[in-house]
Amino acid sequence: MPCGPLVVAPPESASDLQRGGIAQGLELWNARGFTQLKTEGDGEPIALSFRKAAVFFHGFYDPETGEVLINSTIDDPNALAIVVAHELGHAMGLPHVEDRTSVMNPGNLTVTPTAEDDAQLRKRCAQ
């Protein structure tokens, strides 16, 4: 739930690149001013892991388990941060969108969270 602090702890096996991607992905959301995403401390935990996958597969959020899975072969730091931000968007309840520029566009590797993405999170929290 995006209304309170969320903790996305890097797995112990995460590389420096992956830890940086997680930290940057959280900051992309936090810079919008609404979310309280962090890598340690108190809050609702979100499980995140990395696994090798085909190049066209970036990440996945499993609503059944609440886990986020990121492709471990992503080696571009900015793309990795955006994939983390995208999958965390799903974890916070945002669906894919195709009618506007958004971090939630399927296959996105370039667009960071937008003001509209932030507004959608705020709207979900107010419900």
TIKOL-271253 format. One record per residue: y, x, z of N, C-alpha, C, O in turn; residue in three letters; chain. Coordinates in pm, 1 decimal. Example, Ala and Ser with C-alpha at 12.3 -4.5 7.8 and 13.67 -1.06 7.14 Angstrom:
+----------+----------+----------+----------+----------+----------+----------+----------+----------+----------+----------+----------+-------+--------+
!      n.v !      n.u !      n.w !     ca.v !     ca.u !     ca.w !      c.v !      c.u !      c.w !      o.v !      o.u !      o.w ! zavex ! tormar !
+----------+----------+----------+----------+----------+----------+----------+----------+----------+----------+----------+----------+-------+--------+
!   -569.0 !   1319.0 !    780.0 !   -450.0 !   1230.0 !    780.0 !   -330.0 !   1320.0 !    780.0 !   -331.9 !   1423.6 !    846.5 !   ALA !      A !
!   -225.0 !   1285.0 !    708.0 !   -106.0 !   1367.0 !    714.0 !      3.0 !   1290.0 !    787.0 !    113.8 !   1340.9 !    803.9 !   SER !      A !
+----------+----------+----------+----------+----------+----------+----------+----------+----------+----------+----------+----------+-------+--------+
END
This chain:
+----------+----------+----------+----------+----------+----------+----------+----------+----------+----------+----------+----------+-------+--------+
!      n.v !      n.u !      n.w !     ca.v !     ca.u !     ca.w !      c.v !      c.u !      c.w !      o.v !      o.u !      o.w ! zavex ! tormar !
+----------+----------+----------+----------+----------+----------+----------+----------+----------+----------+----------+----------+-------+--------+
!   -119.2 !     84.9 !      0.0 !      0.0 !      0.0 !      0.0 !    123.7 !     88.2 !      0.0 !    135.2 !    175.5 !     86.0 !   MET !      A !
!    217.2 !     69.0 !    -93.1 !    331.4 !    157.2 !   -105.1 !    439.9 !    135.6 !     -0.4 !    540.8 !    206.0 !     -2.2 !   PRO !      A !
!    422.3 !     41.3 !     89.9 !    527.4 !     10.5 !    186.5 !    535.3 !    109.5 !    302.0 !    636.7 !    114.4 !    371.6 !   CYS !      A !
!    432.6 !    186.7 !    323.1 !    432.2 !    282.4 !    432.8 !    392.7 !    419.8 !    382.5 !    367.3 !    438.2 !    263.5 !   GLY !      A !
!    387.6 !    516.3 !    473.0 !    349.4 !    651.7 !    433.9 !    205.7 !    656.8 !    379.3 !    114.3 !    595.3 !    434.1 !   PRO !      A !
!    189.4 !    731.1 !    270.9 !     58.5 !    754.7 !    211.8 !     32.3 !    905.0 !    212.5 !    121.3 !    984.2 !    181.7 !   LEU !      A !
!    -88.9 !    943.4 !    247.5 !   -124.9 !   1084.3 !    255.7 !   -227.4 !   1115.7 !    147.4 !   -336.4 !   1058.4 !    144.0 !   VAL !      A !
!   -190.3 !   1207.2 !     60.0 !   -277.8 !   1252.0 !    -47.9 !   -307.1 !   1399.2 !    -22.3 !   -234.0 !   1486.9 !    -68.3 !   VAL !      A !
!   -412.6 !   1425.1 !     50.2 !   -446.2 !   1563.4 !     85.9 !   -524.0 !   1628.4 !    -28.0 !   -620.7 !   1570.5 !    -77.4 !   ALA !      A !
!   -483.1 !   1747.5 !    -70.1 !   -560.3 !   1817.5 !   -172.5 !   -700.0 !   1848.8 !   -120.8 !   -715.9 !   1882.7 !     -3.5 !   PRO !      A !
!   -800.9 !   1838.2 !   -205.8 !   -934.2 !   1877.9 !   -160.8 !   -935.7 !   2027.1 !   -128.9 !   -859.5 !   2104.1 !   -187.4 !   PRO !      A !
!  -1021.4 !   2067.4 !    -37.4 !  -1026.5 !   2208.2 !      1.8 !  -1054.4 !   2299.7 !   -116.3 !  -1009.8 !   2414.4 !   -118.1 !   GLU !      A !
!  -1127.4 !   2250.3 !   -214.0 !  -1163.0 !   2331.4 !   -330.2 !  -1053.5 !   2338.2 !   -436.5 !  -1072.0 !   2403.1 !   -539.4 !   SER !      A !
!   -939.8 !   2272.2 !   -413.4 !   -833.1 !   2268.5 !   -513.6 !   -774.5 !   2407.3 !   -537.3 !   -756.0 !   2485.8 !   -444.3 !   ALA !      A !
!   -746.4 !   2435.0 !   -662.7 !   -681.4 !   2560.7 !   -700.3 !   -532.8 !   2552.8 !   -667.2 !   -481.9 !   2445.9 !   -633.6 !   SER !      A !
!   -464.3 !   2664.5 !   -676.4 !   -319.4 !   2664.6 !   -655.1 !   -250.1 !   2573.2 !   -755.6 !   -156.9 !   2501.1 !   -720.0 !   ASP !      A !
!   -295.4 !   2575.9 !   -881.6 !   -239.2 !   2488.6 !   -984.4 !   -257.5 !   2342.2 !   -945.2 !   -164.2 !   2262.9 !   -957.8 !   LEU !      A !
!   -375.8 !   2305.8 !   -898.4 !   -403.4 !   2167.7 !   -860.2 !   -322.5 !   2127.0 !   -738.0 !   -270.4 !   2015.6 !   -732.8 !   GLN !      A !
!   -311.6 !   2214.6 !   -640.9 !   -229.1 !   2184.1 !   -522.7 !    -83.6 !   2163.0 !   -563.4 !    -16.3 !   2072.6 !   -513.9 !   ARG !      A !
!    -36.8 !   2247.4 !   -653.9 !     99.7 !   2232.3 !   -704.3 !    118.1 !   2103.0 !   -780.9 !    221.9 !   2037.9 !   -769.1 !   GLY !      A !
!     17.0 !   2064.4 !   -860.7 !     24.5 !   1939.4 !   -936.6 !     30.0 !   1818.2 !   -845.6 !    102.6 !   1722.4 !   -872.4 !   GLY !      A !
!    -47.2 !   1822.7 !   -737.6 !    -43.2 !   1713.4 !   -640.6 !     94.4 !   1706.9 !   -575.3 !    155.0 !   1599.9 !   -568.5 !   ILE !      A !
!    143.6 !   1819.7 !   -527.9 !    274.3 !   1822.4 !   -461.4 !    384.8 !   1774.8 !   -555.7 !    472.0 !   1697.6 !   -515.8 !   ALA !      A !
!    381.0 !   1820.7 !   -679.8 !    483.9 !   1779.8 !   -775.7 !    469.4 !   1632.2 !   -811.8 !    569.9 !   1562.8 !   -827.1 !   GLN !      A !
!    346.8 !   1583.1 !   -825.6 !    325.1 !   1441.0 !   -855.5 !    379.1 !   1351.2 !   -745.6 !    438.2 !   1246.9 !   -773.3 !   GLY !      A !
!    358.5 !   1392.3 !   -619.8 !    413.5 !   1316.3 !   -506.7 !    566.5 !   1319.2 !   -509.6 !    632.3 !   1217.9 !   -486.2 !   LEU !      A !
!    621.0 !   1436.3 !   -538.5 !    766.9 !   1449.8 !   -540.7 !    828.6 !   1366.6 !   -652.6 !    938.9 !   1314.3 !   -636.8 !   GLU !      A !
!    759.2 !   1353.7 !   -765.2 !    811.8 !   1270.3 !   -874.5 !    834.1 !   1127.2 !   -827.0 !    934.3 !   1065.2 !   -862.6 !   LEU !      A !
!    741.5 !   1073.9 !   -746.9 !    759.7 !    940.0 !   -690.4 !    863.7 !    940.7 !   -579.6 !    952.8 !    855.7 !   -577.8 !   TRP !      A !
!    853.6 !   1035.4 !   -487.2 !    944.9 !   1037.6 !   -372.3 !   1090.5 !   1054.7 !   -413.8 !   1180.6 !   1005.7 !   -345.6 !   ASN !      A !
!   1114.3 !   1123.6 !   -525.1 !   1251.3 !   1143.2 !   -573.6 !   1316.6 !   1011.4 !   -612.4 !   1439.2 !   1002.2 !   -618.1 !   ALA !      A !
!   1236.7 !    910.5 !   -638.8 !   1289.4 !    778.1 !   -672.0 !   1342.6 !    706.4 !   -548.1 !   1418.7 !    610.3 !   -559.6 !   ARG !      A !
!   1302.7 !    753.2 !   -429.5 !   1362.2 !    702.5 !   -307.0 !   1287.6 !    594.9 !   -231.0 !   1329.0 !    558.5 !   -120.9 !   GLY !      A !
!   1178.2 !    542.4 !   -286.3 !   1109.4 !    433.4 !   -216.7 !    980.4 !    478.5 !   -150.6 !    954.0 !    443.4 !    -35.6 !   PHE !      A !
!    900.7 !    555.2 !   -221.4 !    769.7 !    593.4 !   -169.0 !    781.3 !    700.2 !    -60.8 !    878.7 !    775.1 !    -53.5 !   THR !      A !
!    678.9 !    703.8 !     21.9 !    667.6 !    803.0 !    128.8 !    532.8 !    872.4 !    113.6 !    444.3 !    857.8 !    197.9 !   GLN !      A !
!    518.4 !    947.9 !      5.0 !    394.7 !   1017.8 !    -23.5 !    401.3 !   1158.5 !     33.2 !    503.6 !   1225.9 !     20.4 !   LEU !      A !
!    293.5 !   1203.4 !     95.7 !    290.5 !   1337.3 !    153.4 !    148.9 !   1392.0 !    149.0 !     54.1 !   1319.2 !    119.6 !   LYS !      A !
!    134.9 !   1520.9 !    178.4 !      3.9 !   1585.2 !    172.8 !    -58.1 !   1604.6 !    310.4 !   -173.2 !   1647.2 !    320.2 !   THR !      A !
!     14.3 !   1574.8 !    415.2 !    -42.3 !   1585.0 !    550.4 !     36.0 !   1496.7 !    645.3 !    145.7 !   1450.9 !    613.1 !   GLU !      A !
!    -21.0 !   1473.2 !    762.3 !     44.6 !   1391.3 !    863.7 !    -15.0 !   1252.4 !    870.6 !   -124.2 !   1226.7 !    819.9 !   GLY !      A !
!     58.8 !   1163.7 !    934.5 !     12.9 !   1026.7 !    954.0 !     43.1 !    942.7 !    830.6 !    143.5 !    962.9 !    762.3 !   ASP !      A !
!    -44.3 !    850.0 !    804.4 !    -26.6 !    758.5 !    692.8 !   -160.8 !    714.4 !    639.6 !   -265.3 !    763.0 !    682.8 !   GLY !      A !
!   -157.2 !    623.1 !    546.7 !   -278.4 !    572.9 !    481.9 !   -331.3 !    679.6 !    386.7 !   -259.5 !    721.3 !    295.8 !   GLU !      A !
!   -456.3 !    725.1 !    405.6 !   -508.5 !    831.0 !    318.5 !   -549.9 !    778.3 !    181.2 !   -602.0 !    667.5 !    168.1 !   PRO !      A !
!   -525.6 !    859.6 !     80.8 !   -573.9 !    833.0 !    -54.4 !   -661.7 !    952.0 !    -92.9 !   -614.9 !   1065.8 !    -95.8 !   ILE !      A !
!   -787.8 !    925.6 !   -122.1 !   -879.9 !   1032.4 !   -161.5 !   -851.0 !   1074.4 !   -304.9 !   -841.7 !    990.0 !   -394.1 !   ALA !      A !
!   -836.8 !   1203.3 !   -326.7 !   -811.2 !   1257.5 !   -459.5 !   -905.3 !   1374.8 !   -481.4 !   -921.0 !   1460.3 !   -394.2 !   LEU !      A !
!   -967.6 !   1378.3 !   -598.5 !  -1055.9 !   1490.1 !   -630.2 !  -1039.2 !   1529.1 !   -776.4 !   -983.6 !   1454.4 !   -856.9 !   SER !      A !
!  -1088.5 !   1647.6 !   -808.1 !  -1083.5 !   1701.9 !   -943.8 !  -1226.1 !   1720.9 !   -993.1 !  -1312.8 !   1770.0 !   -920.8 !   PHE !      A !
!  -1248.5 !   1680.9 !  -1118.3 !  -1378.7 !   1703.8 !  -1182.3 !  -1355.7 !   1734.7 !  -1329.4 !  -1262.2 !   1684.3 !  -1391.6 !   ARG !      A !
!  -1442.2 !   1817.8 !  -1382.8 !  -1434.9 !   1852.2 !  -1524.4 !  -1470.4 !   1729.3 !  -1607.1 !  -1565.6 !   1657.4 !  -1576.9 !   LYS !      A !
!  -1390.7 !   1706.6 !  -1713.4 !  -1412.9 !   1591.7 !  -1800.9 !  -1367.3 !   1627.3 !  -1942.2 !  -1307.6 !   1732.6 !  -1964.7 !   ALA !      A !
!  -1395.7 !   1540.4 !  -2034.8 !  -1353.2 !   1559.9 !  -2173.3 !  -1201.2 !   1570.6 !  -2179.9 !  -1130.5 !   1514.1 !  -2096.5 !   ALA !      A !
!  -1152.2 !   1642.5 !  -2278.4 !  -1009.7 !   1671.7 !  -2288.8 !   -923.5 !   1545.1 !  -2297.2 !   -810.8 !   1544.5 !  -2247.6 !   VAL !      A !
!   -974.0 !   1439.4 !  -2358.4 !   -895.1 !   1316.3 !  -2372.3 !   -891.8 !   1233.2 !  -2244.8 !   -814.5 !   1137.8 !  -2235.6 !   PHE !      A !
!   -974.3 !   1267.4 !  -2146.4 !   -976.7 !   1196.5 !  -2018.8 !   -883.2 !   1268.0 !  -1922.9 !   -903.5 !   1385.6 !  -1892.7 !   PHE !      A !
!   -780.7 !   1198.4 !  -1874.6 !   -683.2 !   1260.5 !  -1784.6 !   -713.4 !   1231.3 !  -1638.7 !   -716.2 !   1322.2 !  -1555.7 !   HIS !      A !
!   -735.6 !   1106.3 !  -1608.1 !   -759.8 !   1069.0 !  -1470.0 !   -806.2 !    925.6 !  -1460.0 !   -809.7 !    852.0 !  -1558.6 !   GLY !      A !
!   -841.9 !    887.4 !  -1338.1 !   -894.3 !    753.4 !  -1314.8 !   -871.3 !    714.7 !  -1169.6 !   -888.7 !    796.3 !  -1079.1 !   PHE !      A !
!   -832.3 !    590.7 !  -1148.3 !   -825.8 !    534.8 !  -1013.6 !   -934.5 !    429.5 !  -1003.1 !   -940.5 !    337.5 !  -1084.7 !   TYR !      A !
!  -1020.1 !    442.5 !   -903.5 !  -1127.8 !    347.0 !   -881.0 !  -1084.9 !    247.9 !   -772.6 !  -1082.9 !    282.9 !   -654.6 !   ASP !      A !
!  -1050.8 !    125.2 !   -811.1 !  -1005.2 !     28.0 !   -711.3 !  -1114.5 !    -13.1 !   -612.8 !  -1084.5 !    -61.8 !   -503.8 !   PRO !      A !
!  -1239.3 !      5.7 !   -649.8 !  -1349.7 !    -27.9 !   -559.2 !  -1356.1 !     66.9 !   -440.1 !  -1379.3 !     24.0 !   -327.1 !   GLU !      A !
!  -1335.5 !    195.5 !   -465.9 !  -1345.9 !    296.4 !   -360.0 !  -1210.0 !    346.3 !   -311.8 !  -1200.5 !    408.0 !   -205.7 !   THR !      A !
!  -1104.1 !    319.7 !   -390.0 !   -971.2 !    369.9 !   -355.7 !   -954.2 !    517.2 !   -384.8 !   -861.8 !    579.8 !   -332.7 !   GLY !      A !
!  -1041.9 !    574.9 !   -467.6 !  -1036.0 !    716.8 !   -497.8 !   -965.5 !    744.4 !   -629.8 !   -974.6 !    666.6 !   -724.8 !   GLU !      A !
!   -895.6 !    856.0 !   -633.4 !   -830.4 !    904.8 !   -753.7 !   -908.5 !   1025.9 !   -802.2 !   -939.6 !   1116.1 !   -724.5 !   VAL !      A !
!   -939.6 !   1027.2 !   -930.9 !  -1010.9 !   1137.5 !   -992.9 !   -923.0 !   1195.4 !  -1102.7 !   -872.6 !   1121.7 !  -1187.4 !   LEU !      A !
!   -904.4 !   1327.0 !  -1101.5 !   -821.2 !   1395.8 !  -1200.0 !   -907.1 !   1497.3 !  -1274.9 !   -991.2 !   1564.2 !  -1214.8 !   ILE !      A !
!   -886.1 !   1508.9 !  -1406.0 !   -959.0 !   1604.9 !  -1487.7 !   -920.6 !   1747.0 !  -1446.6 !   -803.4 !   1784.1 !  -1453.4 !   ASN !      A !
!  -1018.1 !   1825.8 !  -1404.2 !   -991.2 !   1962.2 !  -1357.2 !   -957.3 !   2058.9 !  -1468.6 !   -917.0 !   2171.9 !  -1441.2 !   SER !      A !
!   -972.4 !   2017.5 !  -1594.9 !   -940.3 !   2108.9 !  -1705.5 !   -794.1 !   2102.2 !  -1747.4 !   -751.5 !   2179.9 !  -1832.9 !   THR !      A !
!   -716.8 !   2012.2 !  -1689.9 !   -573.0 !   2006.0 !  -1722.1 !   -508.5 !   2131.8 !  -1665.2 !   -510.0 !   2154.4 !  -1544.2 !   ILE !      A !
!   -451.4 !   2214.1 !  -1754.7 !   -396.2 !   2341.4 !  -1710.0 !   -245.2 !   2352.7 !  -1726.1 !   -187.1 !   2457.2 !  -1696.5 !   ASP !      A !
!   -181.5 !   2246.2 !  -1772.6 !    -35.8 !   2244.3 !  -1782.1 !     18.5 !   2183.5 !  -1652.8 !    -12.3 !   2068.3 !  -1622.0 !   ASP !      A !
!     98.9 !   2258.7 !  -1575.9 !    146.0 !   2208.7 !  -1445.9 !    223.3 !   2077.4 !  -1453.5 !    206.1 !   1990.6 !  -1367.9 !   PRO !      A !
!    308.9 !   2061.7 !  -1555.8 !    387.3 !   1938.3 !  -1566.5 !    300.2 !   1819.6 !  -1604.0 !    315.5 !   1711.1 !  -1547.9 !   ASN !      A !
!    208.4 !   1839.6 !  -1699.0 !    116.7 !   1731.5 !  -1736.7 !     29.8 !   1692.8 !  -1617.9 !      4.7 !   1574.4 !  -1595.2 !   ALA !      A !
!    -16.0 !   1791.2 !  -1542.5 !    -99.2 !   1763.0 !  -1425.0 !    -22.3 !   1678.4 !  -1324.0 !    -77.2 !   1582.5 !  -1269.7 !   LEU !      A !
!    102.5 !   1712.1 !  -1298.4 !    183.9 !   1634.6 !  -1203.5 !    202.0 !   1491.0 !  -1251.3 !    199.3 !   1398.1 !  -1170.7 !   ALA !      A !
!    220.5 !   1472.4 !  -1381.2 !    239.5 !   1338.0 !  -1435.2 !    110.3 !   1257.5 !  -1426.3 !    113.6 !   1138.2 !  -1395.9 !   ILE !      A !
!     -3.5 !   1321.7 !  -1452.5 !   -132.3 !   1252.2 !  -1439.3 !   -154.0 !   1210.3 !  -1293.7 !   -198.2 !   1098.5 !  -1267.0 !   VAL !      A !
!   -123.0 !   1299.6 !  -1199.9 !   -134.4 !   1265.9 !  -1057.4 !    -43.2 !   1146.7 !  -1025.8 !    -85.9 !   1051.3 !   -960.8 !   VAL !      A !
!     82.2 !   1152.5 !  -1071.9 !    176.4 !   1042.9 !  -1046.3 !    126.4 !    912.2 !  -1107.6 !    136.8 !    806.4 !  -1045.5 !   ALA !      A !
!     72.2 !    919.3 !  -1229.1 !     20.6 !    799.6 !  -1296.3 !    -93.3 !    736.4 !  -1216.0 !    -93.0 !    616.0 !  -1190.3 !   HIS !      A !
!   -189.6 !    818.4 !  -1177.1 !   -304.6 !    764.9 !  -1103.2 !   -263.8 !    714.9 !   -964.7 !   -319.4 !    616.4 !   -916.1 !   GLU !      A !
!   -168.9 !    780.5 !   -901.6 !   -117.7 !    730.1 !   -773.5 !    -45.6 !    597.2 !   -793.3 !    -47.8 !    511.1 !   -705.3 !   LEU !      A !
!     18.1 !    580.6 !   -908.5 !     78.7 !    451.3 !   -940.6 !    -25.9 !    340.8 !   -935.7 !     -1.7 !    233.4 !   -880.7 !   GLY !      A !
!   -142.4 !    368.2 !   -993.9 !   -251.7 !    270.1 !   -986.7 !   -294.0 !    247.5 !   -842.0 !   -315.0 !    133.6 !   -800.3 !   HIS !      A !
!   -306.7 !    356.0 !   -765.1 !   -348.0 !    344.0 !   -624.7 !   -248.6 !    259.1 !   -545.1 !   -285.5 !    195.0 !   -446.7 !   ALA !      A !
!   -123.0 !    259.5 !   -588.5 !    -20.6 !    180.2 !   -519.9 !     -7.0 !     40.6 !   -580.1 !     80.6 !    -36.3 !   -540.5 !   MET !      A !
!    -94.3 !      7.9 !   -676.4 !    -97.8 !   -128.3 !   -728.9 !    -32.7 !   -150.5 !   -862.9 !    -22.3 !   -265.2 !   -906.4 !   GLY !      A !
!     11.8 !    -46.3 !   -930.8 !     76.2 !    -65.0 !  -1060.7 !    -26.8 !    -64.4 !  -1173.5 !   -116.9 !     19.4 !  -1174.6 !   LEU !      A !
!    -13.9 !   -156.9 !  -1267.8 !   -104.8 !   -159.3 !  -1383.5 !    -49.0 !    -74.2 !  -1497.7 !     64.2 !    -26.2 !  -1491.3 !   PRO !      A !
!   -130.3 !    -56.3 !  -1602.2 !    -78.6 !      5.6 !  -1723.6 !     28.8 !    -84.6 !  -1783.6 !     22.3 !   -206.9 !  -1771.0 !   HIS !      A !
!    126.7 !    -23.9 !  -1848.4 !    228.1 !    -97.8 !  -1923.1 !    240.5 !    -35.1 !  -2061.1 !    222.1 !     85.5 !  -2077.7 !   VAL !      A !
!    271.4 !   -117.2 !  -2158.5 !    288.9 !    -66.0 !  -2294.3 !    419.7 !   -113.8 !  -2355.5 !    454.6 !    -73.4 !  -2466.5 !   GLU !      A !
!    492.3 !   -199.2 !  -2284.5 !    612.3 !   -258.7 !  -2341.2 !    740.7 !   -183.8 !  -2307.0 !    849.8 !   -226.8 !  -2344.5 !   ASP !      A !
!    727.7 !    -70.9 !  -2235.2 !    845.7 !      8.6 !  -2200.6 !    801.9 !    150.8 !  -2169.9 !    684.0 !    176.4 !  -2145.3 !   ARG !      A !
!    896.5 !    242.6 !  -2171.5 !    867.4 !    380.2 !  -2134.4 !    841.6 !    384.2 !  -1984.3 !    923.5 !    338.3 !  -1904.6 !   THR !      A !
!    727.2 !    439.4 !  -1947.2 !    686.3 !    435.0 !  -1806.9 !    583.3 !    543.6 !  -1778.0 !    507.5 !    584.5 !  -1865.9 !   SER !      A !
!    582.4 !    589.4 !  -1653.2 !    474.8 !    678.0 !  -1609.1 !    340.5 !    606.5 !  -1621.1 !    236.3 !    671.7 !  -1628.6 !   VAL !      A !
!    341.8 !    475.0 !  -1622.9 !    219.7 !    395.1 !  -1626.0 !    170.0 !    364.5 !  -1767.6 !     77.0 !    285.6 !  -1784.0 !   MET !      A !
!    230.5 !    425.8 !  -1870.1 !    178.4 !    412.0 !  -2005.4 !     42.1 !    480.2 !  -2013.8 !     26.7 !    591.9 !  -1964.4 !   ASN !      A !
!    -56.9 !    415.9 !  -2075.0 !   -188.7 !    478.5 !  -2089.2 !   -178.6 !    610.0 !  -2167.0 !   -108.9 !    617.5 !  -2268.2 !   PRO !      A !
!   -247.1 !    711.6 !  -2120.2 !   -247.9 !    841.0 !  -2188.6 !   -122.5 !    923.5 !  -2171.0 !   -109.4 !   1028.7 !  -2233.4 !   GLY !      A !
!    -29.9 !    879.1 !  -2087.9 !     97.1 !    946.8 !  -2067.8 !     78.8 !   1087.9 !  -2010.8 !      6.4 !   1107.7 !  -1913.3 !   ASN !      A !
!    145.2 !   1184.7 !  -2073.0 !    148.3 !   1321.5 !  -2020.4 !    290.6 !   1375.6 !  -2012.7 !    309.7 !   1493.1 !  -1981.3 !   LEU !      A !
!    390.9 !   1292.2 !  -2040.8 !    528.3 !   1342.5 !  -2046.6 !    630.4 !   1262.3 !  -1965.8 !    731.6 !   1318.3 !  -1923.6 !   THR !      A !
!    607.0 !   1134.2 !  -1943.4 !    707.3 !   1048.7 !  -1878.0 !    683.7 !   1045.6 !  -1727.8 !    574.4 !   1012.5 !  -1681.7 !   VAL !      A !
!    786.6 !   1080.2 !  -1652.2 !    780.7 !   1075.1 !  -1506.2 !    813.3 !    933.1 !  -1459.3 !    858.5 !    851.4 !  -1539.6 !   THR !      A !
!    791.3 !    901.9 !  -1330.6 !    825.6 !    767.8 !  -1281.7 !    971.3 !    732.3 !  -1312.2 !   1062.5 !    812.2 !  -1290.6 !   PRO !      A !
!    990.2 !    612.7 !  -1361.9 !   1122.5 !    565.1 !  -1401.1 !   1181.0 !    472.4 !  -1294.8 !   1113.4 !    435.2 !  -1198.9 !   THR !      A !
!   1306.6 !    436.4 !  -1313.4 !   1370.2 !    340.9 !  -1222.8 !   1294.6 !    207.7 !  -1225.2 !   1281.4 !    142.5 !  -1121.7 !   ALA !      A !
!   1245.3 !    167.2 !  -1341.6 !   1169.5 !     42.2 !  -1351.7 !   1035.8 !     53.0 !  -1278.7 !    992.3 !    -43.5 !  -1215.9 !   GLU !      A !
!    969.9 !    169.3 !  -1286.0 !    846.3 !    189.5 !  -1210.3 !    873.7 !    174.3 !  -1060.9 !    798.5 !    107.8 !   -989.6 !   ASP !      A !
!    981.4 !    236.3 !  -1014.5 !   1020.1 !    226.7 !   -874.0 !   1049.9 !     81.4 !   -836.6 !   1011.1 !     35.0 !   -729.4 !   ASP !      A !
!   1118.9 !     10.4 !   -925.5 !   1150.9 !   -130.7 !   -899.7 !   1023.9 !   -214.3 !   -889.1 !   1017.1 !   -306.2 !   -807.5 !   ALA !      A !
!    923.7 !   -183.7 !   -970.2 !    797.3 !   -256.7 !   -963.1 !    727.4 !   -232.8 !   -829.3 !    669.7 !   -325.4 !   -772.4 !   GLN !      A !
!    732.1 !   -108.7 !   -778.6 !    674.3 !    -81.1 !   -646.5 !    748.1 !   -157.3 !   -538.0 !    685.6 !   -216.0 !   -449.7 !   LEU !      A !
!    880.0 !   -156.9 !   -543.8 !    960.8 !   -230.6 !   -445.9 !    926.2 !   -379.5 !   -447.9 !    915.1 !   -443.8 !   -343.5 !   ARG !      A !
!    909.6 !   -432.3 !   -568.4 !    875.6 !   -574.0 !   -584.6 !    738.9 !   -603.1 !   -522.9 !    722.8 !   -704.2 !   -454.4 !   LYS !      A !
!    640.5 !   -516.5 !   -545.9 !    507.2 !   -534.6 !   -487.0 !    514.4 !   -534.2 !   -335.5 !    445.3 !   -612.0 !   -269.6 !   ARG !      A !
!    597.4 !   -447.3 !   -279.8 !    608.7 !   -436.4 !   -135.4 !    673.6 !   -560.8 !    -74.3 !    640.3 !   -600.7 !     37.3 !   CYS !      A !
!    764.8 !   -620.3 !   -147.4 !    836.3 !   -737.3 !    -97.7 !    749.6 !   -863.3 !    -99.6 !    784.8 !   -963.5 !    -37.2 !   ALA !      A !
!    637.6 !   -859.2 !   -170.0 !    553.0 !   -978.8 !   -181.3 !    479.2 !  -1007.3 !    -53.7 !    403.7 !  -1104.2 !    -46.4 !   GLN !      A !
+----------+----------+----------+----------+----------+----------+----------+----------+----------+----------+----------+----------+-------+--------+
END
